Amino acid sequence: MKYSYPTQAFPALTSLQSALAIGLICSLSLTGCEEFLEGVVHEIDFPEHVPALAVTLTIEEDAQILRLMVSKTAGVLDPQGSEVLSDVLANLEANGTSWLSLDADDFNGDLHSLALDAPVHLAGMPLRLEVEAEGLDPVSAESTMPEKPVALAELEFAVDSIMHPWTEEFMVRDRITVDIEAHDGVEDWFILELQSRFLDPMWGDTATWWLEYMGGPPDPRVNTLRRGEMLVSDQGLGDGDLNQLTFFKEYLDPDWGYPEMEWRLRISALSESSAQYLLSMEAYEQADGNPFAEPVIVYSNISSGFGHFGLRNSVIVELE
Amino acid sequence: MSHFFRILQPLLTLAAALCVLCWSPKIAAQSFTLSGHVQDAASGEQLLGATVWCSDLSIGVAANTYGFYSLSLPEGEHQVVVSYIGYTPQRFSVLFDQDHKMNVELVAGTALGEAVVTGEIFGHIEEQVQMSKIEVPIEQIKRLPAIGGEVDLLKALQLLPGVQSGGEGSSGLYVRGGSPDQNLMLLDGVPLYSVNHLFGFFSVFNADAVKSMAITKGGFPARFGGRLSSILEINLKDGHMKEIHGDATVSIIASKLTLEGPIIKDKASFMVSARRTYLDILLRPLFARINQNENSSGTVEPRYYFYDINGKVNWKVNDRDRVFFSTFSGTDDFGFSTHDTYDQSGGQTVNTESDFGLDWVNSVQALRWNHEWQPKLFSNVTLTRSYYRFNTGIEFSDAVTTADTTISERFAALYRSGIEDYAAQIDFDYAPNASHYVKFGAKWTHHRFSPGATQLELDFGQSNPIDTLLGAMDVNSNDSYVYVEDEVALTPRLRANIGLHASMMHVQGKTYGSLQPRLALNFRLPTGTALKASYARMAQYVNLLTNEGLGLPTDLWVPSTAKIRPQKSWQVAVGLADTFGEFELSLEGYYKGLDGLLSYKDGASFMFNLETDWEEQVTQGIGNAYGLEFLAQKKMGRTSGWVGYTLSWSNRKFDAINNGAWYPFTYDRRHDVSLVVNHELGGKWSTSAVWVYGTGRALTLSELMYTTFFVDEQGNIYEEEITLPSGKNAFRMSPYHRLDVSIVQTKTIKNMKRSVIFSVYNAYNNLNPFFANLEENNTGQPVIREYGIFPFLPSIAWRLSF
């Protein structure tokens, strides 16, 4: 059978039109193929950044010093980055009355610092922070100082041992059991830090407390943070109790002769905003460099700005 | 159990009421029934959705999914017209003095002189009670331009209003602001969990094996449930009942072959269709040459392919019974391996190997039995299995060989997830009289979820090599539903579909239940235009956990659990529909509320977080979606196609994302336009063009930085500069727009039809962003770059039909 192309059905092309059409297709193909090989890239305009104030201040009941950092935000395209500001005015109100203020005179080494003459007692008190700096919108934040935690803790040495899955070595475990009094009708947030220090100066500085890593069995009340602190909450559990919280500290063969240590647990009640900030910073650090991670928007309770105004109230429980 | 009966109680009450109404002696005594199947005269293929219309009473029905129809009319002689799009209608005069059985065979193509006067055909958009449902003829889709010449059904659906793509090249469907897991993809009635090949650039649906496709975006009839946003029904061909036929297609991406024919003429038939890509085979010599020419002793071997196989057997046992068995299996395999051997000092020979792989497998089977109990009552029993498994892993090993020893080390990490379902379903169609068409039924499904586990194998020469499994254990659940719906003519102008769907799910000792009323109304205005409205509540017990930034099949299917509540939605829609000449026009507005949506928390990741259970990484929230959709569609004629426009909003709110504030959903798209034209140039030539435009995708980009500090337990102060987005999805990529064109030349040689399809994707070479990233340019300045992946792409495909 002989094939022939239709002459009526398809619009007839002159040789010039055909040449132009083929040339167009070829040039488009070449352009496309070239871009395909190089990766098609398009640089786009980024929305102009409007600088705002970012504030970091955490007040602790009984603290002897207040440290405040105020910076001016920068867009990511700004190679200079964000700028720490010295010429700012920060006012703190406690229970509706003016309490403290910090300004440029308190600025030293990127921080505004203020020594407190006497321990302050703020438990249950609402606090308000206002910060202003020239050329930027003022910002503010409010939070209430939590009550001092009421807690009991017990340390039991060498309750059991496990085999390390990677090194196949036996690890001895000490168990720490903690009961914290929860408040009815409100969500409680606490952070637990296991600390140790040397008892014998031969091993090191006996004045310095070091943060130790803790682990624990799965417990919906507990979030383990990267450095080993435990964030404990009855969130979502109604008026759930915070008793019988169990943690472990692990170490290799005790016959190796560990130095004698003193142990304690620092238990801090947190304002909810402080807990949210800690959790989001935890997520931020965890996602850093992981291309598979969801983006993190670090929590802020600073209205019209960024950063965090946090409150915490701590007790020390000796572990013997 | 008592909970189950509490759920059932209203449903049983409604069913009883319907039965009383439908069995009313007055109505029953006055009507007789015409029933049977509507099929293609040449192939015997059942024509689902074919219409049987009584022109003198203006009453009609549509054939169901199996081509069965049942039309009850008052006693007397009536004119009946049977029609189906693309076929010559047939007209009969039937005396309704007793029940009649009549199988109708329609001939493809509209013969001159046989055109039915507009208004005689039931099934026009304004006649249907169902709203928010769109059917696109498969033949129209096959003529659309396609990447690499490989036609994709889901990409064709993305051209419809209210249906959006997930991005350049993606087959994902985002329907009315919903996420892809909220679409119930039914292949011959069996849910498919992953519909992607090649990282989402192609769907698993092979157009050559498919008979019909329809998507329902709202106003869901009660027979559907289990998903919030859409129902996609794809039906495979039953197989030619008369003679062997086939299609073979060769494109630059893949080749496929479809065969169908009788096993026993007019009694049993088969259809089998297979497709495979061959990039791996074509590139094998190239990489062999590259590896040979490298100075290094090492070799690199990449691999990628996918294949899928569809099969179906159709057995007409007798006039009342039919049995179908259909199966689908698809696999994607991507990866690369390296090998290296070298000598080092001390007479040692070192042999290192590594392998990275990513593969996923889909498989479904369905066994169905149709039975006509009587002219008014039809049933279908279905047993199904659906299986999806995703694996990714990496393996390193090395061996150091000396004269008398070999020391080897090995590390392997394998991550896998999946889901497997077994289900049983029974559905009844009951047409008691001219005013009612009742459907009722029940379904039970057992799910076994494997929501992600990592297997680690380490052998560093220690006494006991480590082989440990980390991550989530399997979760089993059972869900079931019962439903009843009635399409009823309330008045000559007002018709309704009233239904109730009751579902429950049992998992981890907890039972969830949901009562879902459904209502669709069609009121014919004096002008003939239909004013439609619908309301539907839906519940969903399975969820897809997805990293929004990734288009990989690494998404995890997870169930509702004791901690994770089911997803729920309610949707209202109102609209106008009419036919003007050959054009069907519809305008619809909708609002959808969503609850129980599941998402990863900020910073969460499915990988590199081995110690955290998936339930610890997720958060639940609410959402909404609303918008306006316009569609003008022409299905027949020398020029066919459609114009679609969507104006929409879609938002989300989760306590643990974006500081608990509302934010735009990633696929919130304000404007979406599509223009599709198929045109027969005459003779052997036809052409198609597609133009699409969409608002840029919402994106979260780190936009600002500030300095903060923290103090350690010793009182040391550390400063840190934090880089963060100003808000979730606060940024928009550039708008998406693209033109595709194709020209098809078709020749018939003896009984063979040969087509050559030239197509061009992205004809004016617009850069459509696939992803955006913050990078440094040549001068070290940070810049934001959008990357496109598909420039102007010409392709050619050959197709042979016999």
HADDOCK unambig.tbl for C-alpha pairs under 7 A between the chains (distance, minus, plus):
assign (segid A and resid 9 and name CA) (segid B and resid 681 and name CA) 6.30 0.50 0.50
assign (segid A and resid 9 and name CA) (segid B and resid 682 and name CA) 4.95 0.50 0.50
assign (segid A and resid 9 and name CA) (segid B and resid 683 and name CA) 5.01 0.50 0.50
assign (segid A and resid 9 and name CA) (segid B and resid 685 and name CA) 6.95 0.50 0.50
assign (segid A and resid 10 and name CA) (segid B and resid 681 and name CA) 6.62 0.50 0.50
assign (segid A and resid 10 and name CA) (segid B and resid 685 and name CA) 6.62 0.50 0.50
assign (segid A and resid 28 and name CA) (segid B and resid 792 and name CA) 6.65 0.50 0.50
assign (segid A and resid 29 and name CA) (segid B and resid 792 and name CA) 6.37 0.50 0.50
assign (segid A and resid 29 and name CA) (segid B and resid 793 and name CA) 6.89 0.50 0.50
assign (segid A and resid 29 and name CA) (segid B and resid 794 and name CA) 6.95 0.50 0.50
assign (segid A and resid 32 and name CA) (segid B and resid 765 and name CA) 6.84 0.50 0.50
assign (segid A and resid 32 and name CA) (segid B and resid 791 and name CA) 5.03 0.50 0.50
assign (segid A and resid 32 and name CA) (segid B and resid 792 and name CA) 4.77 0.50 0.50
assign (segid A and resid 32 and name CA) (segid B and resid 793 and name CA) 6.67 0.50 0.50
assign (segid A and resid 35 and name CA) (segid B and resid 791 and name CA) 6.88 0.50 0.50
assign (segid A and resid 36 and name CA) (segid B and resid 789 and name CA) 6.78 0.50 0.50
assign (segid A and resid 36 and name CA) (segid B and resid 790 and name CA) 6.95 0.50 0.50
assign (segid A and resid 36 and name CA) (segid B and resid 791 and name CA) 6.37 0.50 0.50
assign (segid A and resid 39 and name CA) (segid B and resid 789 and name CA) 6.71 0.50 0.50
assign (segid A and resid 40 and name CA) (segid B and resid 767 and name CA) 6.95 0.50 0.50
assign (segid A and resid 40 and name CA) (segid B and resid 787 and name CA) 5.44 0.50 0.50
assign (segid A and resid 40 and name CA) (segid B and resid 788 and name CA) 4.88 0.50 0.50
assign (segid A and resid 40 and name CA) (segid B and resid 789 and name CA) 6.12 0.50 0.50
assign (segid A and resid 41 and name CA) (segid B and resid 785 and name CA) 6.33 0.50 0.50
assign (segid A and resid 41 and name CA) (segid B and resid 786 and name CA) 5.68 0.50 0.50
assign (segid A and resid 41 and name CA) (segid B and resid 787 and name CA) 4.68 0.50 0.50
assign (segid A and resid 41 and name CA) (segid B and resid 788 and name CA) 6.33 0.50 0.50
assign (segid A and resid 42 and name CA) (segid B and resid 785 and name CA) 5.43 0.50 0.50
assign (segid A and resid 42 and name CA) (segid B and resid 786 and name CA) 5.00 0.50 0.50
assign (segid A and resid 42 and name CA) (segid B and resid 787 and name CA) 6.36 0.50 0.50
assign (segid A and resid 43 and name CA) (segid B and resid 783 and name CA) 6.88 0.50 0.50
assign (segid A and resid 43 and name CA) (segid B and resid 784 and name CA) 5.72 0.50 0.50
assign (segid A and resid 43 and name CA) (segid B and resid 785 and name CA) 4.37 0.50 0.50
assign (segid A and resid 43 and name CA) (segid B and resid 786 and name CA) 6.15 0.50 0.50
assign (segid A and resid 44 and name CA) (segid B and resid 784 and name CA) 5.88 0.50 0.50
assign (segid A and resid 44 and name CA) (segid B and resid 785 and name CA) 6.12 0.50 0.50
assign (segid A and resid 54 and name CA) (segid B and resid 706 and name CA) 6.33 0.50 0.50
assign (segid A and resid 56 and name CA) (segid B and resid 708 and name CA) 6.05 0.50 0.50
assign (segid A and resid 69 and name CA) (segid B and resid 708 and name CA) 6.60 0.50 0.50
assign (segid A and resid 71 and name CA) (segid B and resid 706 and name CA) 6.27 0.50 0.50
assign (segid A and resid 71 and name CA) (segid B and resid 707 and name CA) 5.93 0.50 0.50
assign (segid A and resid 72 and name CA) (segid B and resid 706 and name CA) 6.60 0.50 0.50
assign (segid A and resid 73 and name CA) (segid B and resid 704 and name CA) 6.51 0.50 0.50
assign (segid A and resid 73 and name CA) (segid B and resid 705 and name CA) 5.52 0.50 0.50
assign (segid A and resid 73 and name CA) (segid B and resid 706 and name CA) 4.73 0.50 0.50
assign (segid A and resid 74 and name CA) (segid B and resid 704 and name CA) 5.46 0.50 0.50
assign (segid A and resid 74 and name CA) (segid B and resid 705 and name CA) 5.40 0.50 0.50
assign (segid A and resid 74 and name CA) (segid B and resid 706 and name CA) 6.65 0.50 0.50
assign (segid A and resid 75 and name CA) (segid B and resid 703 and name CA) 5.74 0.50 0.50
assign (segid A and resid 75 and name CA) (segid B and resid 704 and name CA) 4.26 0.50 0.50
assign (segid A and resid 75 and name CA) (segid B and resid 705 and name CA) 6.32 0.50 0.50
assign (segid A and resid 76 and name CA) (segid B and resid 703 and name CA) 5.32 0.50 0.50
assign (segid A and resid 76 and name CA) (segid B and resid 704 and name CA) 4.98 0.50 0.50
assign (segid A and resid 76 and name CA) (segid B and resid 705 and name CA) 6.38 0.50 0.50
assign (segid A and resid 77 and name CA) (segid B and resid 782 and name CA) 5.15 0.50 0.50
assign (segid A and resid 77 and name CA) (segid B and resid 783 and name CA) 6.60 0.50 0.50
assign (segid A and resid 81 and name CA) (segid B and resid 705 and name CA) 6.92 0.50 0.50
assign (segid A and resid 82 and name CA) (segid B and resid 705 and name CA) 6.05 0.50 0.50
assign (segid A and resid 82 and name CA) (segid B and resid 706 and name CA) 5.15 0.50 0.50
assign (segid A and resid 82 and name CA) (segid B and resid 707 and name CA) 6.33 0.50 0.50
assign (segid A and resid 84 and name CA) (segid B and resid 707 and name CA) 6.91 0.50 0.50
assign (segid A and resid 208 and name CA) (segid B and resid 714 and name CA) 6.69 0.50 0.50
assign (segid A and resid 209 and name CA) (segid B and resid 713 and name CA) 6.95 0.50 0.50
assign (segid A and resid 209 and name CA) (segid B and resid 714 and name CA) 6.78 0.50 0.50
assign (segid A and resid 210 and name CA) (segid B and resid 713 and name CA) 6.66 0.50 0.50
assign (segid A and resid 211 and name CA) (segid B and resid 713 and name CA) 6.77 0.50 0.50
assign (segid A and resid 283 and name CA) (segid B and resid 602 and name CA) 6.67 0.50 0.50
assign (segid A and resid 283 and name CA) (segid B and resid 603 and name CA) 4.91 0.50 0.50
assign (segid A and resid 284 and name CA) (segid B and resid 603 and name CA) 6.14 0.50 0.50
assign (segid A and resid 286 and name CA) (segid B and resid 603 and name CA) 6.87 0.50 0.50
assign (segid A and resid 287 and name CA) (segid B and resid 603 and name CA) 5.01 0.50 0.50
assign (segid A and resid 292 and name CA) (segid B and resid 605 and name CA) 5.74 0.50 0.50
assign (segid A and resid 293 and name CA) (segid B and resid 603 and name CA) 5.25 0.50 0.50
assign (segid A and resid 293 and name CA) (segid B and resid 604 and name CA) 5.37 0.50 0.50
assign (segid A and resid 293 and name CA) (segid B and resid 605 and name CA) 4.44 0.50 0.50
assign (segid A and resid 294 and name CA) (segid B and resid 547 and name CA) 6.51 0.50 0.50
assign (segid A and resid 294 and name CA) (segid B and resid 602 and name CA) 5.46 0.50 0.50
assign (segid A and resid 294 and name CA) (segid B and resid 603 and name CA) 4.53 0.50 0.50
assign (segid A and resid 294 and name CA) (segid B and resid 604 and name CA) 5.57 0.50 0.50
assign (segid A and resid 294 and name CA) (segid B and resid 605 and name CA) 6.41 0.50 0.50
assign (segid A and resid 295 and name CA) (segid B and resid 602 and name CA) 5.83 0.50 0.50
assign (segid A and resid 295 and name CA) (segid B and resid 603 and name CA) 5.48 0.50 0.50
assign (segid A and resid 295 and name CA) (segid B and resid 700 and name CA) 7.00 0.50 0.50
assign (segid A and resid 296 and name CA) (segid B and resid 602 and name CA) 4.73 0.50 0.50
assign (segid A and resid 296 and name CA) (segid B and resid 603 and name CA) 5.14 0.50 0.50
assign (segid A and resid 296 and name CA) (segid B and resid 724 and name CA) 6.98 0.50 0.50
assign (segid A and resid 297 and name CA) (segid B and resid 658 and name CA) 5.89 0.50 0.50
assign (segid A and resid 297 and name CA) (segid B and resid 724 and name CA) 5.95 0.50 0.50
assign (segid A and resid 297 and name CA) (segid B and resid 725 and name CA) 6.06 0.50 0.50
assign (segid A and resid 297 and name CA) (segid B and resid 727 and name CA) 6.80 0.50 0.50
assign (segid A and resid 298 and name CA) (segid B and resid 724 and name CA) 6.94 0.50 0.50
assign (segid A and resid 299 and name CA) (segid B and resid 659 and name CA) 5.95 0.50 0.50
